[in-house]
Amino acid sequence: MSPIHKLFQNVAIISVIIKEKLQQTSISHTDEMSMKTLYALLLVVLYVRFSDSRTIEFENRCGYDIWVNPLTNAQGPMLPGGIVRLSNYGRYTYQIPDGGWGGRFWPKSGCDNTGQNCEVGQSIDPCNPGGCDPPAETKVEFFFPPIGDPGDVWYDVSLVDGYSLPAEIVPSVQVGSCVTTNCAISLDDCPTTEDHVGDLRVSRNGRTIKCLSPCKKWNYPPPFGHGLDELISPGVYLCCPTPPIWPEECRAGPVVHTQYVRLVHRDCPTAYAYSYDDEAGLHNCPNGVNFKIKEPTIETCLVEHFRSVRERGFLSAK
């Protein structure tokens, strides 16, 4: 019997057992909910048990070309495909190595044929002649353990450095913390009078193209930031370097009361707004789940982003 047939056979057996339990007159509402939850968890276990690969699929619905830039965590394997150009409605699927992978992705626009020298999003080497952009792009981050490892896959939308394009992460199975997380904040809402740091907008050709976090505005070099030491107050409470600021102190500190963090928590309640914002931003799925990254609507993309290049945009991951 093939693995997929075994999967359906097991699902059918579990369905019968759960149905019989739910039909018992003595079962309480709490027990019923527990059984349904158990059923969902068992389906997830069966699903991931027979998954032979992990993938992240990107889709561009912005109305103009977007480049997806992956960056592997230190010492990790590079993802096959590298920087990928996506035309409107274009898709690309990254295959996660069997041995595991951790890293991040962010969108770029106005790039050359190699995906470098970008008008927006060139935040790492090779920098443009005027210097690298501040790393304020909306980032999607993942950690995959090796195939067969009992550990979970971890993922998040990170606005710790700032935000640019909207983004949505959709897991192929949804249970517990393994849920869709998305973020779409208008650049028009970027704070211009943030305490201690002032205007958080990054502008080009008269248009706002990114919004810096208070920490990144504090520590990034001019002309984009103030270039101040994050160990100096109040920067130490905006950036929360550890040591000296520990997670509990950061979560109870001034950063949570900034205009920027309040904005993110209002419009993107499932994304990271600052360091140690784990309760809001960190999500985990059983090993074996696939993801798609995309924007909720093309209207969000066109109206809300990157008008400095053509119109504003949005990126999605499934």
C-alpha positions in Angstrom: 0.0 0.0 0.0 1.4 3.4 -0.9 2.0 6.1 1.7 -0.8 8.3 0.6 -3.3 5.3 0.7 -2.0 4.6 4.2 -2.6 8.2 5.1 -6.3 8.1 3.9 -6.8 4.8 5.6 -5.6 6.2 8.9 -7.7 9.3 8.5 -10.8 7.2 7.9 -10.1 5.1 11.1 -9.6 8.2 13.2 -12.8 9.8 11.8 -14.8 6.8 12.8 -13.4 6.7 16.3 -13.9 10.5 16.9 -17.5 10.3 15.5 -18.4 7.4 17.8 -17.0 9.3 20.8 -18.8 12.5 19.9 -22.1 10.6 19.6 -21.9 9.3 23.2 -24.6 10.9 25.3 -22.3 11.3 28.3 -19.7 13.4 26.6 -19.4 16.9 27.8 -19.0 20.0 25.7 -15.4 20.4 27.0 -14.7 16.8 26.1 -16.2 17.3 22.7 -13.9 20.2 22.0 -10.9 18.3 23.3 -11.7 15.4 21.0 -12.1 17.7 18.0 -8.7 19.3 18.9 -7.2 15.9 19.2 -8.6 15.0 15.8 -7.1 18.1 14.2 -3.7 17.3 15.8 -3.8 13.7 14.6 -4.5 14.9 11.0 -1.5 17.2 11.2 0.7 14.4 12.5 -0.4 12.2 9.6 0.1 14.9 7.1 3.6 15.7 8.1 4.5 12.1 8.6 4.1 11.5 4.8 5.7 14.8 3.7 8.9 14.1 1.8 9.9 17.8 1.2 9.4 21.3 2.6 8.8 24.3 0.4 8.2 28.1 0.5 6.3 29.5 -2.5 6.5 33.2 -3.3 3.9 35.0 -5.4 4.1 38.6 -6.7 0.8 40.4 -7.2 2.2 44.0 -7.2 1.8 44.9 -10.8 5.5 45.3 -11.3 8.7 43.2 -11.0 9.9 42.2 -7.5 13.1 40.4 -6.6 13.1 38.0 -3.6 16.3 38.1 -1.7 17.1 35.1 0.6 19.8 35.3 3.2 20.9 32.1 5.1 21.8 32.3 8.8 25.5 32.1 9.6 27.1 28.7 8.7 23.9 27.5 7.0 23.5 26.1 3.4 22.6 28.5 0.7 19.1 28.0 -0.9 19.1 26.8 -4.5 17.8 29.6 -6.7 19.3 32.5 -4.9 17.8 35.9 -5.7 14.7 35.4 -7.8 12.9 37.9 -10.1 9.1 37.7 -10.1 7.0 39.4 -12.7 3.4 40.3 -11.9 1.6 37.1 -10.8 4.9 35.3 -11.0 5.6 32.5 -8.6 8.8 30.7 -7.4 9.1 27.8 -5.0 12.2 27.4 -2.8 13.0 23.8 -1.8 14.2 23.5 1.8 17.3 21.3 2.2 16.6 17.9 3.9 19.2 18.8 6.5 17.3 21.9 7.6 17.6 25.6 6.9 17.3 28.9 8.7 17.2 32.4 7.3 15.1 35.3 6.0 13.7 36.8 2.8 12.9 40.3 1.8 11.6 42.1 -1.4 13.6 44.4 -3.7 12.7 46.5 -6.7 14.3 48.3 -9.6 17.2 45.8 -9.7 19.6 44.8 -12.5 19.5 41.4 -14.2 21.5 39.9 -11.3 19.0 41.1 -8.7 21.5 43.7 -7.4 22.0 47.5 -7.6 18.4 47.9 -6.7 16.6 51.2 -6.3 14.8 49.8 -3.2 16.0 47.0 -0.9 19.7 47.0 -1.5 20.5 46.7 2.2 23.5 44.4 2.0 26.6 44.2 -0.1 27.1 45.0 -2.9 25.9 48.4 -1.8 25.0 51.1 -4.3 27.5 54.0 -4.8 25.5 56.1 -2.2 25.7 53.4 0.4 23.4 50.5 1.4 19.8 51.1 2.2 18.9 50.7 5.9 17.6 47.1 6.4 14.0 48.3 7.0 12.3 46.0 4.5 9.5 43.8 5.7 11.2 40.4 6.3 9.8 36.9 6.5 12.0 34.5 8.6 12.1 30.7 8.9 13.8 28.0 10.8 13.4 24.4 9.5 14.9 21.5 11.4 16.1 18.4 9.4 13.5 16.2 7.9 12.4 13.6 10.5 13.4 15.8 13.4 10.7 16.0 16.1 11.3 19.8 16.5 9.0 22.4 15.0 9.4 24.8 12.1 9.5 28.4 13.4 8.5 31.4 11.3 7.6 35.1 11.6 7.0 38.4 9.9 9.6 40.7 11.3 9.2 44.5 11.5 12.0 44.9 14.1 14.1 47.0 11.7 11.2 48.6 9.9 8.6 47.8 7.2 8.2 48.2 3.5 6.0 45.9 1.4 3.0 44.1 3.0 3.5 40.3 3.4 1.4 37.3 4.3 2.6 33.8 5.4 0.2 31.0 4.8 1.1 27.5 6.3 -0.3 24.5 4.4 -1.7 23.1 7.7 -3.2 25.4 10.4 -3.4 24.3 14.0 -2.5 26.0 17.3 0.2 28.7 16.6 0.6 27.4 13.1 -1.6 30.0 11.5 -1.6 32.6 8.7 0.2 35.7 9.7 0.1 38.9 7.7 1.0 42.5 7.8 -0.1 45.5 5.7 0.7 48.9 7.1 0.4 52.0 5.0 3.6 54.0 4.7 1.5 57.1 5.1 1.1 56.0 8.7 4.8 55.9 9.4 5.4 58.1 12.5 7.0 61.5 11.9 7.3 62.7 15.5 8.6 59.6 17.4 10.0 60.5 20.8 13.8 60.7 20.9 14.3 59.9 17.2 11.9 62.0 15.2 10.8 61.2 11.6 11.0 57.4 10.8 10.3 57.8 7.1 12.9 56.8 4.4 12.1 58.8 1.3 13.4 58.8 -2.3 12.3 61.1 -5.1 9.7 62.7 -2.8 8.1 59.4 -1.9 8.2 57.3 1.3 9.7 53.9 0.5 10.3 52.5 3.9 9.5 53.1 7.6 12.3 52.7 10.1 11.8 51.2 13.6 12.8 53.5 16.5 15.9 51.4 17.2 17.0 51.4 13.6 16.5 55.2 13.4 18.7 55.5 16.5 21.6 53.3 15.5 21.8 53.5 11.7 24.3 55.9 10.2 23.3 59.2 8.6 21.6 60.2 6.3 18.9 57.7 7.2 19.5 57.4 10.9 21.3 59.1 13.8 24.2 56.7 14.1 24.1 56.6 17.9 25.4 53.8 20.2 22.5 51.5 21.2 24.1 51.1 24.6 23.4 54.8 25.3 20.0 55.7 26.9 17.3 55.9 25.5 18.6 53.8 22.6 19.3 50.9 24.9 15.6 50.7 25.7 14.6 51.0 22.1 17.0 48.3 20.8 17.1 46.1 23.9 20.6 44.7 23.4 21.3 41.7 25.7 23.1 42.3 27.9 22.3 44.7 29.5 18.6 44.6 28.7 17.0 41.2 29.2 13.7 40.1 27.5 11.4 40.7 30.5 12.9 44.2 31.0 12.5 45.0 27.2 8.8 43.9 27.2 8.1 46.1 30.1 10.2 49.1 28.9 9.6 52.2 26.8 9.8 50.6 23.4 6.3 49.1 23.8 4.9 52.6 24.2 6.4 54.0 21.1 4.2 55.2 18.2 5.8 52.6 15.9 5.2 49.6 18.1 1.6 50.7 18.8 1.1 51.1 15.1 2.4 47.6 14.3 0.4 46.0 17.2 -2.7 47.7 15.9 -2.3 46.8 12.2 -0.1 43.7 12.3 -0.9 41.9 15.6 0.8 38.7 14.6 4.1 40.3 13.5 7.3 41.2 15.5 7.4 44.9 16.3 10.5 45.0 18.4 13.2 42.6 19.9 11.6 40.0 22.2 8.1 40.6 20.8 7.8 36.8 20.8 4.2 36.6 22.1 2.9 38.5 19.1 5.3 37.5 16.4 6.7 34.0 16.8 4.8 31.0 15.3 5.6 27.3 15.0 4.3 24.4 12.9 4.9 20.7 12.9 7.9 19.7 10.8 6.8 18.9 7.2 4.5 21.9 6.7 4.9 24.0 3.5 4.4 27.8 3.2 3.1 30.3 0.7 4.1 34.0 0.9 1.8 36.5 -0.8 -0.2 39.7 -0.4 -3.9 39.6 0.5 -5.0 41.7 -2.5 -3.3 43.4 -5.5 -5.1 46.6 -4.4 -3.1 46.6 -1.2 0.1 46.2 -3.2 -0.7 48.9 -5.7 -2.1 51.5 -3.4 0.1 51.0 -0.4 3.7 50.6 -1.6 6.7 51.5 -3.6 5.1 54.4 -5.4 8.6 55.8 -5.8 9.4 53.1 -8.3 6.0 52.8 -10.0 3.2 52.3 -7.5 3.1 50.7 -4.0 3.3 47.0 -3.6 2.8 43.8 -1.6 4.5 40.5 -1.4 3.0 37.1 -0.2 4.4 33.8 0.9 2.5 30.5 1.1 
